[in-house]
Amino acid sequence: MADSGKAFDFNLFKRLLRLTRPYRGTFIFVAFAAIAMSGLGVLSPILLKRAIDQAITPLDSEALVIFIVLMFVVLLFEVLFQFGFIYFANWLGQNVIKDLRVRLFKLMTSFKMQYFDKNAVGRLTTRAVNDIETISSIFSQGLFMIISDLLKMAAIAGVMLVMSWRLALIVFAILPFILYATRVFQRAMKVAFEDVRNQVANLNSFVQERITGMKIVHIFNREKTEYDRFKEINDKHKKAWVKTVWYNSIFFPIAEMASSIAIGLVVWYGGLNAAEGGVITLGIVTAFIQFAQMLFRPLRQIADKFNTLQMGMVAANRVFGILDTKSHIADTGDEQLIDANGGI
């Protein structure tokens, strides 16, 4: 079992990646599509900057048409890669959990009855259905999108430094606050999602066992008692989810405020420099507004996607906990049938 105190368990993550080996070609394509989307996304502000400085400002209509065509081509390729990414990332995730679910069910059918006496059936059902379904989101929404966003942020930072190091430093000055907030947010959400998965398992286990044994509940006149226990478990489930909403409610306004401050400083400094005929042009200011939005948006989205990744990792930790169980019935042994004459 992975250590739940870690913000991210790389050993568990590597174990998850091994599940994609039968679909290596699809995995490589999805990774390539994520990289392509990040690169194409950076091209649009660059083309917009050149269109303003080399076509709109000098009133060159022919050059403007060329830039419009180039921007359309970039957008077209970005849409095509996005389509391929969404479809095949989800395809990969569903095939991985299909294999994992079959493997888990096959193992569970070989467990000794003693195992089922000690582990609630509802909890095992949650592992085989809900938790495995959550794992698919690691591939469809978490892993590749985080890689794409990180690459896009690195590319944006490099282009910004080349285009105008002064404006780039203004934007970068805000980044440490966002990075610190993101780190704190990740650790808090790790604990919160662990609690959510626990409460979901408790709720499923309680409902399934009470419905299965409803005859016993009626015989012993425990309707009121079981109802009160259900309300208590359901309330804990609600509080666990509300805690995750609370953390999101704190983090995202902070990230949005930092983004707005960075854009405001870019417009103030860059606009004054452009108005005074400095090295910063109107096209650079416009591009930096887009770059700042593109730089801070992935930070906000990475936190959200890291939530998805963390939830999938927590679910994977629980599923692998069952897969690592040594409670199956041995199919080999030392006992031998010595005398089998068919008598009763």
C-alpha positions as CSV (number, residue, x, y, z in Angstrom):
1,M,0.0,0.0,0.0
2,A,1.2,3.5,-0.8
3,D,1.9,6.0,1.8
4,S,-1.1,8.3,2.0
5,G,1.0,11.0,3.5
6,K,2.9,11.6,0.3
7,A,1.6,14.3,-2.0
8,F,2.5,12.0,-4.9
9,D,3.6,8.3,-4.9
10,F,5.9,7.6,-7.9
11,N,6.1,3.9,-7.2
12,L,2.3,3.6,-7.4
13,F,2.4,5.8,-10.5
14,K,5.0,3.6,-12.2
15,R,2.8,0.5,-11.4
16,L,-0.1,2.2,-13.1
17,L,1.9,3.0,-16.2
18,R,2.8,-0.7,-16.6
19,L,-0.9,-1.3,-17.2
20,T,-0.6,0.6,-20.5
21,R,2.0,-1.7,-22.0
22,P,-0.6,-3.7,-24.1
23,Y,-1.6,-0.3,-25.7
24,R,1.9,1.2,-26.1
25,G,1.1,2.6,-29.6
26,T,-2.0,4.5,-28.3
27,F,-0.1,5.7,-25.3
28,I,2.7,7.2,-27.5
29,F,0.1,8.9,-29.8
30,V,-1.8,10.5,-26.9
31,A,1.5,11.7,-25.5
32,F,2.5,13.2,-28.9
33,A,-0.9,14.8,-29.3
34,A,-0.5,16.4,-25.8
35,I,2.9,17.8,-26.8
36,A,1.6,19.0,-30.2
37,M,-1.3,20.8,-28.6
38,S,1.0,22.7,-26.2
39,G,3.3,23.8,-29.1
40,L,0.4,24.9,-31.4
41,G,-1.2,26.8,-28.5
42,V,1.9,29.0,-28.1
43,L,2.0,29.9,-31.9
44,S,-1.2,31.8,-31.9
45,P,-0.1,34.8,-29.7
46,I,3.2,34.9,-31.7
47,L,1.3,35.2,-34.9
48,L,-1.0,37.8,-33.4
49,K,1.9,39.9,-32.3
50,R,3.4,39.8,-35.8
51,A,0.1,40.6,-37.4
52,I,-0.3,43.7,-35.2
53,D,3.3,44.9,-35.7
54,Q,3.9,43.9,-39.3
55,A,0.4,44.2,-40.8
56,I,-2.2,46.2,-38.8
57,T,0.1,49.0,-37.6
58,P,1.7,49.7,-41.1
59,L,-1.7,49.1,-42.7
60,D,-0.5,46.2,-44.9
61,S,-3.6,44.3,-45.9
62,E,-1.8,41.7,-47.9
63,A,0.4,40.7,-45.0
64,L,-2.7,40.7,-42.8
65,V,-4.4,38.1,-45.0
66,I,-1.3,35.9,-44.8
67,F,-1.3,36.1,-41.0
68,I,-5.0,35.3,-40.9
69,V,-4.4,32.2,-43.0
70,L,-1.5,31.1,-40.9
71,M,-3.6,31.5,-37.7
72,F,-6.4,29.5,-39.3
73,V,-4.0,26.6,-40.2
74,V,-2.6,26.6,-36.7
75,L,-6.1,26.5,-35.2
76,L,-7.2,23.7,-37.6
77,F,-4.2,21.5,-36.6
78,E,-4.9,22.3,-32.9
79,V,-8.5,21.2,-33.2
80,L,-7.5,18.0,-35.0
81,F,-4.9,17.0,-32.4
82,Q,-7.4,17.9,-29.6
83,F,-10.0,15.6,-31.2
84,G,-7.4,12.7,-31.4
85,F,-6.2,13.4,-27.9
86,I,-9.7,13.4,-26.3
87,Y,-10.8,10.2,-28.1
88,F,-7.7,8.1,-27.7
89,A,-7.0,9.2,-24.1
90,N,-10.5,8.1,-23.1
91,W,-10.1,4.9,-25.2
92,L,-6.8,4.1,-23.4
93,G,-8.3,4.7,-20.0
94,Q,-11.3,2.5,-20.6
95,N,-9.2,-0.4,-21.9
96,V,-6.8,-0.2,-18.9
97,I,-9.7,-0.4,-16.4
98,K,-11.3,-3.2,-18.4
99,D,-8.2,-5.3,-18.0
100,L,-7.8,-4.2,-14.4
101,R,-11.4,-5.1,-13.5
102,V,-11.1,-8.5,-15.1
103,R,-7.9,-9.2,-13.2
104,L,-9.4,-8.0,-9.9
105,F,-12.6,-10.1,-10.3
106,K,-10.6,-13.2,-11.2
107,L,-8.5,-12.8,-8.1
108,M,-11.5,-12.2,-5.8
109,T,-13.1,-15.4,-7.0
110,S,-10.1,-17.3,-5.7
111,F,-10.2,-15.8,-2.2
112,K,-10.9,-18.0,0.8
113,M,-14.3,-17.5,2.4
114,Q,-12.5,-16.2,5.5
115,Y,-11.5,-13.1,3.5
116,F,-15.1,-12.2,2.8
117,D,-16.0,-12.7,6.5
118,K,-13.4,-10.1,7.4
119,N,-14.1,-7.6,4.6
120,A,-17.4,-6.0,3.9
121,V,-18.9,-7.0,0.5
122,G,-20.0,-3.4,-0.2
123,R,-16.4,-2.2,0.3
124,L,-15.2,-4.8,-2.1
125,T,-17.9,-3.8,-4.6
126,T,-16.7,-0.2,-4.4
127,R,-13.1,-1.3,-5.2
128,A,-14.2,-3.3,-8.2
129,V,-16.6,-0.7,-9.7
130,N,-16.2,2.8,-8.4
131,D,-12.5,2.9,-7.6
132,I,-11.5,1.2,-10.9
133,E,-13.7,3.7,-12.8
134,T,-11.9,6.5,-11.1
135,I,-8.6,5.2,-12.3
136,S,-9.6,5.8,-15.9
137,S,-9.6,9.5,-15.3
138,I,-5.8,9.4,-14.7
139,F,-5.3,8.7,-18.4
140,S,-8.3,10.6,-19.9
141,Q,-8.0,13.8,-17.8
142,G,-5.0,13.8,-15.5
143,L,-1.6,12.5,-16.7
144,F,-1.4,13.7,-20.3
145,M,-3.1,17.1,-19.7
146,I,-0.7,17.9,-16.9
147,I,2.2,17.0,-19.2
148,S,0.7,19.2,-22.0
149,D,0.2,22.1,-19.6
150,L,3.7,21.9,-18.1
151,L,5.3,21.8,-21.6
152,K,3.1,24.8,-22.7
153,M,4.2,26.8,-19.6
154,A,7.8,26.1,-20.3
155,A,7.4,27.1,-24.0
156,I,5.5,30.3,-23.0
157,A,8.2,31.2,-20.5
158,G,10.9,30.8,-23.1
159,V,9.1,32.9,-25.7
160,M,8.3,35.6,-23.2
161,L,11.9,36.0,-22.3
162,V,13.0,36.2,-25.9
163,M,10.2,38.7,-26.8
164,S,10.6,41.0,-23.9
165,W,12.6,40.1,-20.8
166,R,11.3,43.1,-18.9
167,L,7.6,42.1,-19.2
168,A,8.6,38.5,-18.6
169,L,10.1,39.4,-15.3
170,I,7.0,41.3,-14.3
171,V,4.9,38.2,-15.0
172,F,7.4,35.8,-13.4
173,A,7.4,37.9,-10.2
174,I,3.8,36.7,-9.5
175,L,4.6,33.0,-10.1
176,P,6.2,32.1,-6.7
177,F,2.9,33.0,-4.9
178,I,0.9,30.8,-7.3
179,L,3.4,27.9,-7.0
180,Y,3.4,28.0,-3.2
181,A,-0.4,28.1,-3.1
182,T,-0.6,25.2,-5.6
183,R,1.8,23.1,-3.4
184,V,-0.3,23.7,-0.3
185,F,-3.4,23.0,-2.2
186,Q,-2.1,19.6,-3.5
187,R,-1.2,18.4,-0.1
188,A,-4.6,19.4,1.4
189,M,-6.5,17.8,-1.5
190,K,-4.5,14.5,-1.1
191,V,-5.8,14.1,2.4
192,A,-9.3,15.3,1.5
193,F,-9.7,12.8,-1.4
194,E,-8.5,10.0,0.8
195,D,-11.3,10.8,3.2
196,V,-13.8,11.0,0.3
197,R,-12.9,7.6,-0.9
198,N,-13.2,6.2,2.6
199,Q,-16.6,7.7,3.1
200,V,-17.8,6.5,-0.3
201,A,-16.7,2.9,0.6
202,N,-18.4,3.1,4.0
203,L,-21.6,4.4,2.5
204,N,-21.7,1.7,-0.3
205,S,-20.9,-1.0,2.2
206,F,-23.6,0.0,4.7
207,V,-26.3,0.3,2.1
208,Q,-25.5,-2.9,0.3
209,E,-25.3,-5.0,3.5
210,R,-28.5,-3.5,5.0
211,I,-30.5,-4.1,1.8
212,T,-29.1,-7.7,1.5
213,G,-30.0,-8.4,5.2
214,M,-33.3,-6.4,5.2
215,K,-35.2,-9.4,6.5
216,I,-33.0,-9.5,9.6
217,V,-33.4,-5.7,10.1
218,H,-37.2,-6.2,10.2
219,I,-37.1,-9.3,12.4
220,F,-35.2,-7.5,15.1
221,N,-37.1,-4.2,14.6
222,R,-34.0,-2.2,13.9
223,E,-35.4,0.1,11.2
224,K,-35.0,3.2,13.4
225,T,-31.5,2.3,14.6
226,E,-30.2,1.5,11.0
227,Y,-31.8,4.7,9.7
228,D,-30.0,6.8,12.3
229,R,-26.7,5.0,11.5
230,F,-27.3,5.7,7.8
231,K,-27.9,9.4,8.4
232,E,-24.6,9.6,10.4
233,I,-22.6,7.9,7.6
234,N,-24.2,10.0,4.9
235,D,-23.4,13.1,6.9
236,K,-19.8,12.2,7.1
237,H,-19.8,11.5,3.3
238,K,-21.2,15.0,2.7
239,K,-18.7,16.7,5.0
240,A,-15.8,15.0,3.2
241,W,-17.0,16.3,-0.2
242,V,-17.7,19.8,1.3
243,K,-14.1,19.9,2.5
244,T,-12.8,19.4,-1.1
245,V,-15.1,22.1,-2.3
246,W,-13.8,24.4,0.4
247,Y,-10.2,24.0,-0.7
248,N,-11.2,24.7,-4.3
249,S,-13.1,27.8,-3.3
250,I,-10.0,29.2,-1.6
251,F,-7.4,28.3,-4.3
252,F,-9.1,29.3,-7.6
253,P,-9.9,32.9,-6.6
254,I,-6.3,33.4,-5.4
255,A,-5.0,32.1,-8.8
256,E,-7.4,34.3,-10.6
257,M,-6.4,37.4,-8.6
258,A,-2.7,36.7,-9.3
259,S,-3.4,36.4,-13.0
260,S,-5.3,39.7,-13.1
261,I,-2.5,41.5,-11.2
262,A,0.1,40.2,-13.7
263,I,-2.0,41.3,-16.7
264,G,-2.6,44.7,-15.1
265,L,1.2,45.3,-14.6
266,V,1.9,44.2,-18.2
267,V,-0.6,46.6,-19.6
268,W,0.6,49.5,-17.3
269,Y,4.4,49.1,-18.0
270,G,4.1,47.9,-21.6
271,G,1.5,50.4,-22.5
272,L,3.6,53.3,-21.2
273,N,6.7,52.0,-22.9
274,A,4.9,51.6,-26.2
275,A,3.3,55.1,-26.0
276,E,6.7,56.6,-25.4
277,G,8.1,54.9,-28.5
278,G,10.2,52.4,-26.5
279,V,11.3,48.9,-27.4
280,I,8.0,47.4,-26.4
281,T,5.4,47.5,-29.2
282,L,1.6,47.2,-29.2
283,G,1.9,43.7,-30.6
284,I,4.2,42.6,-27.7
285,V,1.8,44.0,-25.1
286,T,-1.1,42.2,-26.8
287,A,0.8,39.0,-27.0
288,F,1.9,39.2,-23.4
289,I,-1.7,39.6,-22.2
290,Q,-2.5,36.3,-24.0
291,F,0.8,34.7,-22.7
292,A,0.0,35.7,-19.1
293,Q,-3.5,34.2,-19.4
294,M,-2.1,31.1,-21.0
295,L,0.6,30.8,-18.3
296,F,-1.7,31.2,-15.3
297,R,-4.6,29.2,-16.7
298,P,-2.6,26.0,-16.8
299,L,-1.6,26.6,-13.2
300,R,-5.2,26.7,-12.2
301,Q,-6.0,23.8,-14.5
302,I,-3.1,21.8,-13.3
303,A,-4.4,22.1,-9.7
304,D,-7.8,20.9,-10.9
305,K,-6.2,18.1,-13.0
306,F,-4.0,17.2,-10.1
307,N,-7.2,16.7,-8.1
308,T,-8.3,14.2,-10.7
309,L,-4.9,12.5,-10.7
310,Q,-4.8,12.4,-6.9
311,M,-8.3,10.9,-6.8
312,G,-7.3,8.2,-9.3
313,M,-4.1,7.5,-7.3
314,V,-6.0,7.1,-4.1
315,A,-8.4,4.7,-5.9
316,A,-5.5,2.8,-7.5
317,N,-3.8,2.5,-4.1
318,R,-7.0,0.8,-2.8
319,V,-7.4,-1.5,-5.8
320,F,-3.7,-2.6,-5.7
321,G,-4.2,-3.3,-2.0
322,I,-6.6,-6.0,-2.9
323,L,-4.5,-7.3,-5.8
324,D,-1.6,-7.7,-3.3
325,T,-3.7,-9.7,-0.9
326,K,-2.4,-13.2,-0.3
327,S,-5.7,-14.8,0.7
328,H,-6.4,-16.8,-2.4
329,I,-6.9,-20.6,-2.3
330,A,-3.6,-22.3,-3.1
331,D,-3.8,-24.5,-6.2
332,T,-0.7,-26.5,-5.2
333,G,0.2,-28.4,-2.1
334,D,1.8,-31.5,-0.4
335,E,-1.4,-33.4,0.3
336,Q,-1.9,-36.5,-1.8
337,L,-4.8,-38.8,-2.3
338,I,-3.5,-42.2,-1.2
339,D,-6.5,-44.5,-0.9
340,A,-9.4,-43.8,-3.3
341,N,-11.4,-47.0,-3.7
342,G,-14.8,-45.3,-4.1
343,G,-16.3,-46.6,-0.9
344,I,-18.6,-44.6,1.3
